[in-house]
């Protein structure tokens, strides 16, 4: 869980992860916290709360600096990880209780499977006209485009959150890189060029919050556009 100043939503995500229907000795919850506000205290309180309930597989990880931002945090977290796969959730997303039950079996069926991406759903679809418009656009991508790409065995990518990577595929593809603003897209391209397989599961929704203000939406779109362009420049020649 890579987070940065997410005090208002992180407790909700931690509650969802702590209640995942999966043997607790089979997975670890790693909070990669680069926060500079009260988020760290909120996280620690939530960890202590779950420990009193017998859930002790949650670890708070603090780096010495924010080098590499999200990509840097994910790379740092891998150095402390002993599992075969890693699921990634942004702070404003909530995995359903059966998330791991519905996804992990696919990795045992295909040794070349690098990534499982699940469908984004929406927590605040009806908040205002902007969230409804975003939901329409996002649903077009996740309910139609990603499905068609996967069924046609066409190139697809991780969408930043709600995905699970096989760690050996990350390592084989060169690891997480902060050379672009869309580290998920960059890693996806590198894994595809290494011959790894991807799988998209439209029937596994992971709800998240849509930006309800125009300014927040513009910042999100600018980041995605910039990152996509950086990946195009970086990988256009190798992909041709």
ZAROKE-814211 format. One line per 3 residues: their letters; for each residue x, y, z of N, C-alpha, C. Coordinates in nm, 4 decimals, always signed. Example, Ala and Ser with C-alpha at 12.3 -4.5 7.8 and 13.67 -1.06 7.14 Angstrom:
<pts>
as = +1.3190,-0.5690,+0.7800,+1.2300,-0.4500,+0.7800,+1.3200,-0.3300,+0.7800 | +1.2850,-0.2250,+0.7080,+1.3670,-0.1060,+0.7140,+1.2900,+0.0030,+0.7870
</pts>
This chain:
<pts>
xxx = +0.0846,-0.1178,+0.0000,+0.0000,+0.0000,+0.0000,+0.0889,+0.1238,+0.0000 | +0.1225,+0.1792,-0.1164,+0.2048,+0.3007,-0.1209,+0.1184,+0.4228,-0.0905 | +0.1521,+0.4967,+0.0147,+0.0678,+0.6099,+0.0552,+0.1524,+0.7337,+0.0816
xxx = +0.0870,+0.8488,+0.0654,+0.1506,+0.9768,+0.0947,+0.0425,+1.0753,+0.1388 | +0.0438,+1.1098,+0.2666,-0.0515,+1.2067,+0.3235,-0.1964,+1.1690,+0.2910 | -0.2363,+1.0511,+0.3391,-0.3696,+0.9970,+0.3106,-0.4490,+0.9737,+0.4394
xxx = -0.4408,+1.0665,+0.5336,-0.4985,+1.0462,+0.6671,-0.6484,+1.0221,+0.6645 | -0.7184,+1.0770,+0.5653,-0.8644,+1.0698,+0.5654,-0.9194,+0.9408,+0.5046 | -0.8351,+0.8628,+0.4374,-0.8852,+0.7418,+0.3717,-0.8081,+0.6153,+0.4072
xxx = -0.6904,+0.6279,+0.4674,-0.6064,+0.5109,+0.4876,-0.6658,+0.4109,+0.5848 | -0.7405,+0.4571,+0.6858,-0.7989,+0.3622,+0.7811,-0.8983,+0.2699,+0.7120 | -0.9714,+0.3221,+0.6147,-1.0682,+0.2426,+0.5392,-0.9984,+0.1334,+0.4586
xxx = -0.8862,+0.1678,+0.3961,-0.8109,+0.0700,+0.3189,-0.7513,-0.0377,+0.4095 | -0.6969,+0.0017,+0.5223,-0.6370,-0.0949,+0.6143,-0.7412,-0.1914,+0.6688 | -0.8594,-0.1399,+0.6998,-0.9677,-0.2267,+0.7476,-1.0023,-0.3315,+0.6420
xxx = -1.0102,-0.2881,+0.5154,-1.0446,-0.3810,+0.4073,-0.9367,-0.4872,+0.3906 | -0.8097,-0.4468,+0.3941,-0.7003,-0.5428,+0.3757,-0.6906,-0.6402,+0.4934 | -0.7131,-0.5897,+0.6141,-0.7059,-0.6760,+0.7322,-0.8159,-0.7812,+0.7317
xxx = -0.9251,-0.7549,+0.6608,-1.0388,-0.8465,+0.6578,-1.0450,-0.9309,+0.5302 | -0.9377,-0.9304,+0.4516,-0.9347,-1.0143,+0.3317,-0.9527,-1.1610,+0.3691 | -1.0350,-1.2309,+0.2926,-1.0636,-1.3719,+0.3187,-0.9525,-1.4568,+0.2595
xxx = -0.8472,-1.4738,+0.3368,-0.7310,-1.5489,+0.2929,-0.6519,-1.5848,+0.4192 | -0.5876,-1.7003,+0.4235,-0.5107,-1.7353,+0.5446,-0.4095,-1.6262,+0.5793 | -0.4149,-1.5778,+0.7003,-0.3309,-1.4643,+0.7379,-0.1822,-1.4985,+0.7429
xxx = -0.1489,-1.6273,+0.7449,-0.0081,-1.6631,+0.7393,+0.0421,-1.6726,+0.5961 | -0.0470,-1.6469,+0.4988,-0.0116,-1.6557,+0.3575,+0.0091,-1.5189,+0.2929 | -0.0206,-1.4113,+0.3637,+0.0015,-1.2787,+0.3049,+0.0370,-1.1768,+0.4129
xxx = +0.1085,-1.0745,+0.3708,+0.1501,-0.9667,+0.4587,+0.0971,-0.8342,+0.4031 | +0.0588,-0.7452,+0.4911,+0.0141,-0.6118,+0.4514,+0.1286,-0.5155,+0.4791 | +0.1819,-0.4581,+0.3740,+0.2985,-0.3703,+0.3837,+0.2560,-0.2278,+0.3494
xxx = +0.2625,-0.1389,+0.4451,+0.2233,+0.0006,+0.4246,+0.3492,+0.0815,+0.3977 | +0.3648,+0.1258,+0.2730,+0.4821,+0.2027,+0.2333,+0.4479,+0.3503,+0.2500 | +0.4802,+0.4038,+0.3668,+0.4315,+0.5357,+0.4068,+0.5400,+0.6417,+0.3936
xxx = +0.5211,+0.7322,+0.2963,+0.6125,+0.8454,+0.2781,+0.5522,+0.9751,+0.3325 | +0.4528,+0.9655,+0.4168,+0.3754,+1.0825,+0.4581,+0.4560,+1.1812,+0.5417 | +0.4127,+1.3078,+0.5336,+0.4737,+1.4145,+0.6135,+0.3714,+1.4796,+0.7060
xxx = +0.2531,+1.4205,+0.7159,+0.1492,+1.4760,+0.8026,+0.1092,+1.3717,+0.9062 | -0.0147,+1.3786,+0.9549,-0.0582,+1.2900,+1.0625,-0.0922,+1.1490,+1.0155 | -0.0757,+1.1218,+0.8872,-0.1109,+0.9899,+0.8347,-0.0389,+0.8777,+0.9082
xxx = +0.0876,+0.8959,+0.9373,+0.1660,+0.7913,+1.0032,+0.1060,+0.7551,+1.1382 | +0.0605,+0.8547,+1.2128,-0.0011,+0.8279,+1.3423,-0.1337,+0.7531,+1.3259 | -0.2104,+0.7915,+1.2234,-0.3374,+0.7223,+1.1957,-0.3098,+0.5756,+1.1621
xxx = -0.2080,+0.5520,+1.0800,-0.1732,+0.4159,+1.0415,-0.1311,+0.3342,+1.1637 | -0.0456,+0.3911,+1.2478,+0.0023,+0.3176,+1.3648,-0.1120,+0.2840,+1.4592 | -0.2042,+0.3766,+1.4772,-0.3198,+0.3493,+1.5625,-0.4042,+0.2361,+1.5058
xxx = -0.4212,+0.2354,+1.3739,-0.5004,+0.1306,+1.3099,-0.4296,-0.0054,+1.3198 | -0.2970,-0.0063,+1.3055,-0.2209,-0.1307,+1.3220,-0.2378,-0.1848,+1.4633 | -0.2256,-0.0960,+1.5613,-0.2414,-0.1379,+1.7014,-0.3815,-0.1916,+1.7264
xxx = -0.4806,-0.1287,+1.6647,-0.6193,-0.1736,+1.6800,-0.6374,-0.3148,+1.6276 | -0.5802,-0.3437,+1.5112,-0.5966,-0.4761,+1.4533,-0.5138,-0.5807,+1.5269 | -0.4027,-0.5401,+1.5848,-0.3229,-0.6349,+1.6629,-0.3996,-0.6844,+1.7843
xxx = -0.4802,-0.5960,+1.8446,-0.5620,-0.6384,+1.9592,-0.6674,-0.7393,+1.9176 | -0.6975,-0.7434,+1.7868,-0.7950,-0.8392,+1.7345,-0.7284,-0.9647,+1.6789 | -0.5977,-0.9746,+1.6983,-0.5263,-1.0939,+1.6550,-0.4682,-1.0877,+1.5157
xxx = -0.4766,-0.9721,+1.4492,-0.4211,-0.9562,+1.3141,-0.2831,-0.8921,+1.3273 | -0.1793,-0.9708,+1.3047,-0.0423,-0.9204,+1.3259,+0.0434,-0.9265,+1.2002 | -0.0226,-0.9310,+1.0846,+0.0541,-0.9402,+0.9585,+0.0626,-0.8056,+0.8873
xxx = +0.0567,-0.6954,+0.9626,+0.0623,-0.5607,+0.9060,+0.1932,-0.4941,+0.9469 | +0.2656,-0.4398,+0.8493,+0.3941,-0.3756,+0.8765,+0.3947,-0.2332,+0.8222 | +0.4384,-0.1396,+0.9024,+0.4550,-0.0004,+0.8602,+0.5997,+0.0205,+0.8175
xxx = +0.6199,+0.0661,+0.6941,+0.7537,+0.0873,+0.6394,+0.7730,+0.2355,+0.6105 | +0.8772,+0.2935,+0.6696,+0.9117,+0.4343,+0.6469,+1.0501,+0.4409,+0.5838 | +1.0608,+0.5084,+0.4698,+1.1910,+0.5246,+0.4038,+1.2628,+0.6474,+0.4594
xxx = +1.3937,+0.6539,+0.4434,+1.4669,+0.7727,+0.4885,+1.4341,+0.8967,+0.4062 | +1.3923,+0.8784,+0.2788,+1.3548,+0.9914,+0.1943,+1.2570,+0.9434,+0.0886 | +1.1978,+1.0366,+0.0105,+1.0969,+1.0019,-0.0891,+1.1577,+0.9838,-0.2285
xxx = +1.2796,+0.9422,-0.2370,+1.3444,+0.9261,-0.3657,+1.2642,+0.8323,-0.4547 | +1.2325,+0.8795,-0.5753,+1.1583,+0.7968,-0.6688,+1.0087,+0.7958,-0.6471 | +0.9614,+0.8642,-0.5429,+0.8174,+0.8753,-0.5149,+0.7524,+0.7370,-0.5094
xxx = +0.6391,+0.7165,-0.5774,+0.5684,+0.5886,-0.5668,+0.6535,+0.4728,-0.6175 | +0.7194,+0.4917,-0.7313,+0.8043,+0.3846,-0.7840,+0.9155,+0.3510,-0.6859 | +0.9730,+0.4531,-0.6253,+1.0781,+0.4308,-0.5271,+1.0277,+0.3556,-0.4052
xxx = +0.9061,+0.3903,-0.3623,+0.8476,+0.3209,-0.2477,+0.8216,+0.1744,-0.2795 | +0.7682,+0.1480,-0.3989,+0.7403,+0.0101,-0.4386,+0.8695,-0.0711,-0.4502 | +0.9733,-0.0095,-0.5045,+1.1025,-0.0780,-0.5163,+1.1608,-0.1072,-0.3783
xxx = +1.1485,-0.0106,-0.2878,+1.1991,-0.0302,-0.1520,+1.1225,-0.1415,-0.0820 | +0.9908,-0.1429,-0.1019,+0.9096,-0.2456,-0.0389,+0.9464,-0.3853,-0.0843 | +0.9859,-0.4000,-0.2113,+1.0229,-0.5319,-0.2628,+1.1457,-0.5884,-0.1915
xxx = +1.2342,-0.5014,-0.1450,+1.3533,-0.5494,-0.0750,+1.3179,-0.6118,+0.0599 | +1.1976,-0.5850,+0.1076,+1.1529,-0.6375,+0.2371,+1.0450,-0.7442,+0.2211 | +1.0226,-0.7876,+0.0978,+0.9135,-0.8798,+0.0687,+0.9656,-1.0210,+0.0464
xxx = +0.8959,-1.1199,+0.1038,+0.9367,-1.2598,+0.0908,+0.8322,-1.3439,+0.0168 | +0.7210,-1.2836,-0.0260,+0.6167,-1.3576,-0.0957,+0.6492,-1.3684,-0.2447 | +0.5715,-1.4487,-0.3163,+0.5930,-1.4678,-0.4600,+0.5262,-1.3585,-0.5432
xxx = +0.4203,-1.2990,-0.4897,+0.3427,-1.1991,-0.5632,+0.3164,-1.0792,-0.4740 | +0.2827,-0.9676,-0.5373,+0.2530,-0.8465,-0.4614,+0.1332,-0.7755,-0.5240 | +0.0312,-0.7503,-0.4429,-0.0862,-0.6734,-0.4848,-0.0657,-0.5286,-0.4457
xxx = -0.1128,-0.4369,-0.5296,-0.0924,-0.2936,-0.5056,-0.2269,-0.2228,-0.5028 | -0.2491,-0.1460,-0.3964,-0.3717,-0.0675,-0.3843,-0.3364,+0.0756,-0.3446 | -0.3867,+0.1715,-0.4203,-0.3757,+0.3109,-0.3790,-0.4682,+0.3349,-0.2599
xxx = -0.4442,+0.4432,-0.1871,-0.5142,+0.4659,-0.0612,-0.6637,+0.4860,-0.0769 | -0.7083,+0.5344,-0.1930,-0.8509,+0.5625,-0.2108,-0.9259,+0.4480,-0.2774 | -0.8673,+0.3272,-0.2771,-0.9342,+0.2088,-0.3291,-0.9601,+0.1101,-0.2156
xxx = -1.0607,+0.0244,-0.2329,-1.0972,-0.0714,-0.1293,-1.1124,-0.2100,-0.1907 | -1.0179,-0.3006,-0.1688,-1.0316,-0.4361,-0.2246,-1.1465,-0.5104,-0.1579 | -1.2253,-0.5863,-0.2357,-1.3326,-0.6659,-0.1759,-1.2741,-0.7801,-0.0941
xxx = -1.3534,-0.8341,-0.0055,-1.3051,-0.9354,+0.0881,-1.2528,-1.0602,+0.0178 | -1.3110,-1.0942,-0.0977,-1.2703,-1.2161,-0.1677,-1.1670,-1.1900,-0.2769 | -1.1013,-1.0756,-0.2739,-1.0082,-1.0367,-0.3796,-0.9011,-1.1423,-0.4049
xxx = -0.8326,-1.1855,-0.3011,-0.7238,-1.2823,-0.3188,-0.7761,-1.4201,-0.3577 | -0.8908,-1.4579,-0.3067,-0.9503,-1.5875,-0.3424,-0.9802,-1.5945,-0.4924 | -1.0201,-1.4825,-0.5506,-1.0597,-1.4807,-0.6908,-0.9431,-1.4593,-0.7868
xxx = -0.8305,-1.4170,-0.7364,-0.7187,-1.3831,-0.8247,-0.5997,-1.4784,-0.8149 | -0.5582,-1.5135,-0.6963,-0.4333,-1.5869,-0.6790,-0.4284,-1.7228,-0.7486 | -0.5397,-1.7981,-0.7610,-0.5303,-1.9286,-0.8286,-0.4784,-1.9212,-0.9721
xxx = -0.4970,-1.8079,-1.0399,-0.4521,-1.7970,-1.1789,-0.3003,-1.8043,-1.1899 | -0.2289,-1.7623,-1.0865,-0.0829,-1.7664,-1.0922,-0.0297,-1.9096,-1.0892 | -0.1040,-2.0010,-1.0276,-0.0587,-2.1396,-1.0226,-0.0866,-2.2123,-1.1531
xxx = -0.1769,-2.1573,-1.2355,-0.2136,-2.2209,-1.3622,-0.1195,-2.1819,-1.4758 | -0.0483,-2.0694,-1.4615,+0.0352,-2.0192,-1.5704,+0.1638,-1.9610,-1.5132 | +0.2741,-2.0317,-1.5326,+0.4028,-1.9871,-1.4788,+0.4538,-1.8604,-1.5464
xxx = +0.3988,-1.8267,-1.6643,+0.4429,-1.7072,-1.7357,+0.3515,-1.5876,-1.7108 | +0.2565,-1.6017,-1.6185,+0.1654,-1.4919,-1.5873,+0.2356,-1.3915,-1.4976 | +0.2518,-1.2690,-1.5477,+0.3211,-1.1649,-1.4714,+0.2251,-1.0790,-1.3912
xxx = +0.1092,-1.0481,-1.4506,+0.0205,-0.9479,-1.3920,-0.1253,-0.9880,-1.4044 | -0.2005,-0.9667,-1.2984,-0.3462,-0.9717,-1.3031,-0.3972,-0.8316,-1.2705 | -0.4711,-0.7733,-1.3629,-0.5342,-0.6434,-1.3401,-0.6841,-0.6653,-1.3211
xxx = -0.7416,-0.6020,-1.2198,-0.8848,-0.6129,-1.1958,-0.9544,-0.4823,-1.2356 | -1.0861,-0.4871,-1.2372,-1.1649,-0.3737,-1.2867,-1.1839,-0.2668,-1.1790 | -1.1625,-0.1422,-1.2179,-1.1957,-0.0316,-1.1279,-1.3471,-0.0153,-1.1193
xxx = -1.3985,-0.0047,-0.9979,-1.5372,+0.0345,-0.9752,-1.5340,+0.1705,-0.9041 | -1.6505,+0.2206,-0.8607,-1.6571,+0.3594,-0.8126,-1.7313,+0.3702,-0.6800 | -1.6682,+0.4380,-0.5850,-1.7301,+0.4608,-0.4549,-1.8225,+0.5821,-0.4551
xxx = -1.7932,+0.6795,-0.5408,-1.8675,+0.8067,-0.5382,-1.9202,+0.8440,-0.6756 | -1.9701,+0.7459,-0.7491,-2.0162,+0.7679,-0.8863,-2.1182,+0.8814,-0.8958 | -2.2135,+0.8881,-0.8038,-2.3226,+0.9851,-0.8114,-2.2977,+1.1121,-0.7304
xxx = -2.1709,+1.1398,-0.6989,-2.1417,+1.2577,-0.6174,-2.1776,+1.3870,-0.6905 | -2.1385,+1.3983,-0.8183,-2.1731,+1.5166,-0.8992,-2.1589,+1.4813,-1.0478 | -2.1795,+1.5794,-1.1335,-2.1728,+1.5550,-1.2773,-2.0335,+1.5123,-1.3210
xxx = -1.9300,+1.5636,-1.2537,-1.7926,+1.5296,-1.2918,-1.7619,+1.3830,-1.2625 | -1.8033,+1.3340,-1.1464,-1.7766,+1.1934,-1.1149,-1.8556,+1.1007,-1.2073 | -1.9760,+1.1406,-1.2446,-2.0541,+1.0579,-1.3371,-1.9894,+1.0526,-1.4748
xxx = -1.9368,+1.1654,-1.5200,-1.8693,+1.1691,-1.6497,-1.7415,+1.0854,-1.6474 | -1.6669,+1.0940,-1.5390,-1.5454,+1.0137,-1.5272,-1.5780,+0.8645,-1.5258 | -1.6826,+0.8281,-1.4530,-1.7209,+0.6874,-1.4443,-1.7549,+0.6321,-1.5830
xxx = -1.8237,+0.7125,-1.6635,-1.8590,+0.6697,-1.7984,-1.7337,+0.6418,-1.8809 | -1.6377,+0.7315,-1.8717,-1.5134,+0.7146,-1.9466,-1.4324,+0.5953,-1.8958 | -1.4195,+0.5842,-1.7651,-1.3412,+0.4748,-1.7061,-1.4060,+0.3404,-1.7343
xxx = -1.5384,+0.3348,-1.7266,-1.6074,+0.2081,-1.7538,-1.5875,+0.1641,-1.8985 | -1.5795,+0.2606,-1.9895,-1.5523,+0.2263,-2.1280,-1.4177,+0.1565,-2.1427 | -1.3198,+0.2041,-2.0662,-1.1865,+0.1434,-2.0705,-1.1859,+0.0054,-2.0047
xxx = -1.2448,-0.0036,-1.8841,-1.2356,-0.1270,-1.8066,-1.3377,-0.2332,-1.8466 | -1.4540,-0.1927,-1.8947,-1.5567,-0.2915,-1.9294,-1.5510,-0.3333,-2.0757 | -1.4873,-0.2513,-2.1601,-1.4835,-0.2816,-2.3032,-1.3398,-0.2975,-2.3530
xxx = -1.2598,-0.1918,-2.3416,-1.1264,-0.1932,-2.4014,-1.0359,-0.2999,-2.3405 | -1.0264,-0.3019,-2.2061,-0.9384,-0.3999,-2.1434,-0.9850,-0.5431,-2.1690 | -1.1168,-0.5636,-2.1701,-1.1702,-0.6969,-2.1987,-1.1303,-0.7401,-2.3398
xxx = -1.1497,-0.6496,-2.4369,-1.1164,-0.6821,-2.5763,-0.9672,-0.7080,-2.5932 | -0.8847,-0.6266,-2.5302,-0.7405,-0.6459,-2.5401,-0.6994,-0.7830,-2.4849 | -0.7542,-0.8169,-2.3685,-0.7157,-0.9419,-2.3049,-0.7634,-1.0627,-2.3851
xxx = -0.8873,-1.0578,-2.4330,-0.9402,-1.1707,-2.5092,-0.8710,-1.1855,-2.6440 | -0.8265,-1.0734,-2.6996,-0.7557,-1.0776,-2.8265,-0.6069,-1.0965,-2.8120 | -0.5610,-1.1157,-2.6869,-0.4183,-1.1314,-2.6565,-0.3371,-1.0153,-2.7120
xxx = -0.3943,-0.8965,-2.7007,-0.3264,-0.7734,-2.7400,-0.2561,-0.7125,-2.6188 | -0.1574,-0.6266,-2.6412,-0.0871,-0.5656,-2.5279,-0.1821,-0.4880,-2.4374 | -0.1675,-0.5086,-2.3065,-0.2419,-0.4323,-2.2077,-0.1441,-0.3969,-2.0968
xxx = -0.1905,-0.3215,-1.9988,-0.0995,-0.2752,-1.8945,-0.1694,-0.2725,-1.7598 | -0.0884,-0.2557,-1.6563,-0.1439,-0.2323,-1.5235,-0.2011,-0.0916,-1.5198 | -0.3036,-0.0745,-1.4378,-0.3675,+0.0566,-1.4246,-0.3378,+0.1221,-1.2911
xxx = -0.2209,+0.0934,-1.2355,-0.1741,+0.1650,-1.1174,-0.2167,+0.1074,-0.9847 | -0.3379,+0.0519,-0.9782,-0.3910,-0.0016,-0.8532,-0.4877,-0.1147,-0.8854 | -0.5118,-0.2007,-0.7862,-0.6003,-0.3135,-0.8101,-0.5385,-0.4214,-0.8956
xxx = -0.4060,-0.4291,-0.8939,-0.3364,-0.5299,-0.9731,-0.2431,-0.6126,-0.8865 | -0.2080,-0.7312,-0.9353,-0.1141,-0.8194,-0.8658,-0.0023,-0.8571,-0.9619 | +0.1203,-0.8365,-0.9176,+0.2378,-0.8722,-0.9971,+0.3062,-0.9957,-0.9394
xxx = +0.3568,-1.0807,-1.0272,+0.4496,-1.1848,-0.9857,+0.5857,-1.1177,-0.9665 | +0.6444,-1.1332,-0.8510,+0.7670,-1.0598,-0.8190,+0.8817,-1.0987,-0.9118 | +0.8904,-1.2239,-0.9507,+0.9978,-1.2647,-1.0418,+0.9847,-1.1948,-1.1766
xxx = +0.8615,-1.1624,-1.2177,+0.8408,-1.0894,-1.3431,+0.8879,-0.9449,-1.3294 | +0.8606,-0.8837,-1.2150,+0.9101,-0.7471,-1.1901,+1.0620,-0.7446,-1.1987 | +1.1248,-0.8392,-1.1322,+1.2710,-0.8434,-1.1295,+1.3280,-0.8721,-1.2678
xxx = +1.2660,-0.9651,-1.3407,+1.3131,-0.9998,-1.4740,+1.3006,-0.8831,-1.5711 | +1.2039,-0.7945,-1.5450,+1.1781,-0.6813,-1.6342,+1.2547,-0.5557,-1.5944 | +1.3377,-0.5656,-1.4924,+1.4213,-0.4525,-1.4542,+1.3755,-0.3764,-1.3323
xxx = +1.2659,-0.4202,-1.2698,+1.2202,-0.3570,-1.1466,+1.1441,-0.2272,-1.1690 | +1.0953,-0.1704,-1.0586,+1.0238,-0.0437,-1.0645,+1.1184,+0.0705,-1.0993 | +1.0731,+0.1613,-1.1853,+1.1555,+0.2739,-1.2277,+1.0777,+0.4041,-1.2130
xxx = +1.1448,+0.5072,-1.1686,+1.0842,+0.6397,-1.1550,+1.1190,+0.7292,-1.2736 | +1.1606,+0.6699,-1.3840,+1.2006,+0.7481,-1.5019,+1.0806,+0.8105,-1.5727 | +0.9578,+0.7632,-1.5410,+0.8361,+0.8235,-1.5946,+0.7382,+0.8454,-1.4798
xxx = +0.6328,+0.9236,-1.5053,+0.5312,+0.9475,-1.4029,+0.4319,+0.8321,-1.3920 | +0.4335,+0.7412,-1.4883,+0.3447,+0.6247,-1.4855,+0.4301,+0.4985,-1.4762 | +0.4775,+0.4726,-1.3558,+0.5662,+0.3587,-1.3343,+0.4988,+0.2253,-1.3658
xxx = +0.3663,+0.2199,-1.3517,+0.2939,+0.0967,-1.3821,+0.2948,+0.0664,-1.5321 | +0.2735,+0.1687,-1.6135,+0.2750,+0.1521,-1.7587,+0.4151,+0.1176,-1.8077 | +0.5140,+0.1833,-1.7528,+0.6533,+0.1578,-1.7904,+0.6913,+0.0135,-1.7622
xxx = +0.6608,-0.0363,-1.6417,+0.6935,-0.1737,-1.6067,+0.6150,-0.2720,-1.6937 | +0.4898,-0.2386,-1.7240,+0.4082,-0.3264,-1.8080,+0.4721,-0.3456,-1.9453 | +0.5158,-0.2368,-2.0071,+0.5794,-0.2459,-2.1376,+0.7044,-0.3342,-2.1317
xxx = +0.7849,-0.3144,-2.0284,+0.9085,-0.3918,-2.0177,+0.8807,-0.5402,-1.9963 | +0.7752,-0.5710,-1.9184,+0.7391,-0.7113,-1.8966,+0.6851,-0.7747,-2.0245 | +0.6054,-0.6978,-2.1011,+0.5537,-0.7494,-2.2274,+0.6674,-0.7818,-2.3244
xxx = +0.7667,-0.6930,-2.3290,+0.8789,-0.7161,-2.4196,+0.9665,-0.8328,-2.3751 | +0.9544,-0.8720,-2.2485,+1.0263,-0.9892,-2.1981,+0.9491,-1.1187,-2.2216 | +0.8253,-1.1059,-2.2745,+0.7481,-1.2248,-2.3066,+0.6542,-1.2736,-2.1985
xxx = +0.6314,-1.1926,-2.0950,+0.5411,-1.2322,-1.9876,+0.3952,-1.2146,-2.0307 | +0.3074,-1.2948,-1.9694,+0.1638,-1.2879,-1.9977,+0.0926,-1.1989,-1.8966 | -0.0175,-1.1364,-1.9416,-0.1024,-1.0550,-1.8553,-0.2441,-1.1125,-1.8582
xxx = -0.3201,-1.0879,-1.7511,-0.4590,-1.1331,-1.7438,-0.5447,-1.0213,-1.6862 | -0.6600,-0.9981,-1.7476,-0.7539,-0.8982,-1.6976,-0.8805,-0.9685,-1.6505 | -0.9258,-0.9367,-1.5284,-1.0448,-0.9977,-1.4698,-1.1532,-0.8916,-1.4530
xxx = -1.2446,-0.8867,-1.5475,-1.3506,-0.7859,-1.5442,-1.4511,-0.8147,-1.4334 | -1.4587,-0.9395,-1.3877,-1.5567,-0.9778,-1.2871,-1.5069,-0.9578,-1.1439 | -1.3893,-0.8980,-1.1285,-1.3378,-0.8682,-0.9945,-1.3264,-0.7167,-0.9811
xxx = -1.4294,-0.6499,-0.9285,-1.4256,-0.5043,-0.9172,-1.3566,-0.4582,-0.7886 | -1.2780,-0.3538,-0.7994,-1.2150,-0.2905,-0.6831,-1.2576,-0.1437,-0.6835 | -1.3490,-0.1050,-0.5961,-1.4001,+0.0325,-0.5988,-1.3008,+0.1344,-0.5449
xxx = -1.2998,+0.2508,-0.6104,-1.2148,+0.3610,-0.5674,-1.2889,+0.4921,-0.5816 | -1.2294,+0.5985,-0.5302,-1.2914,+0.7307,-0.5360,-1.2476,+0.8054,-0.6614 | -1.3424,+0.8695,-0.7268,-1.3152,+0.9556,-0.8412,-1.2920,+1.0981,-0.7929
xxx = -1.2009,+1.1729,-0.8556,-1.1798,+1.3130,-0.8157,-1.3091,+1.3932,-0.8309 | -1.3615,+1.4501,-0.7228,-1.4899,+1.5207,-0.7313,-1.4782,+1.6682,-0.7691 | -1.3556,+1.7212,-0.7720,-1.3346,+1.8613,-0.8085,-1.2588,+1.8701,-0.9415
xxx = -1.2893,+1.9732,-1.0173,-1.2283,+1.9901,-1.1488,-1.0769,+2.0008,-1.1380 | -1.0265,+2.0773,-1.0399,-0.8825,+2.0962,-1.0279,-0.8105,+1.9639,-1.0017 | -0.8671,+1.8814,-0.9131,-0.8066,+1.7516,-0.8833,-0.8101,+1.6619,-1.0065
xxx = -0.9189,+1.6685,-1.0806,-0.9312,+1.5885,-1.2026,-0.8281,+1.6320,-1.3067 | -0.8095,+1.7629,-1.3230,-0.7124,+1.8143,-1.4195,-0.5705,+1.7718,-1.3827 | -0.5390,+1.7738,-1.2538,-0.4058,+1.7313,-1.2100,-0.3839,+1.5828,-1.2380
xxx = -0.4868,+1.5025,-1.2132,-0.4768,+1.3594,-1.2408,-0.4547,+1.3331,-1.3887 | -0.5347,+1.3983,-1.4741,-0.5237,+1.3775,-1.6174,-0.3902,+1.4270,-1.6720 | -0.3408,+1.5371,-1.6179,-0.2109,+1.5889,-1.6615,-0.0993,+1.4909,-1.6270
xxx = -0.1081,+1.4304,-1.5096,-0.0069,+1.3328,-1.4693,-0.0118,+1.2095,-1.5594 | -0.1318,+1.1607,-1.5866,-0.1453,+1.0436,-1.6729,-0.0960,+1.0731,-1.8145 | -0.1315,+1.1905,-1.8663,-0.0912,+1.2260,-2.0023,+0.0602,+1.2398,-2.0128
xxx = +0.1193,+1.3050,-1.9137,+0.2644,+1.3222,-1.9143,+0.3355,+1.1881,-1.9047 | +0.2889,+1.1034,-1.8126,+0.3508,+0.9731,-1.7952,+0.3385,+0.8856,-1.9187 | +0.2217,+0.8889,-1.9834,+0.2016,+0.8096,-2.1047,+0.2939,+0.8552,-2.2163
xxx = +0.3107,+0.9869,-2.2284,+0.4003,+1.0412,-2.3307,+0.5442,+1.0019,-2.3025 | +0.5839,+1.0069,-2.1747,+0.7193,+0.9662,-2.1374,+0.7437,+0.8182,-2.1717 | +0.6425,+0.7343,-2.1477,+0.6562,+0.5920,-2.1805,+0.6627,+0.5699,-2.3311
xxx = +0.5846,+0.6497,-2.4058,+0.5891,+0.6388,-2.5515,+0.7279,+0.6714,-2.6032 | +0.7851,+0.7790,-2.5533,+0.9196,+0.8191,-2.5965,+1.0225,+0.7111,-2.5565 | +1.0069,+0.6555,-2.4385,+1.1028,+0.5596,-2.3864,+1.0949,+0.4247,-2.4581
xxx = +0.9723,+0.3840,-2.4982,+0.9549,+0.2472,-2.5487,+0.9111,+0.2378,-2.6944 | +0.8917,+0.3507,-2.7609,+0.8406,+0.3469,-2.8976,+0.9288,+0.2623,-2.9903 | +1.0576,+0.2846,-2.9874,+1.1489,+0.2111,-3.0756,+1.1564,+0.0632,-3.0378
xxx = +1.1745,+0.0263,-2.9098,+1.1794,-0.1160,-2.8772,+1.0492,-0.1905,-2.9089 | +0.9355,-0.1222,-2.9014,+0.8075,-0.1875,-2.9273,+0.7790,-0.2068,-3.0751 | +0.8458,-0.1308,-3.1592,+0.8176,-0.1377,-3.3042,+0.8759,-0.2676,-3.3640
</pts>
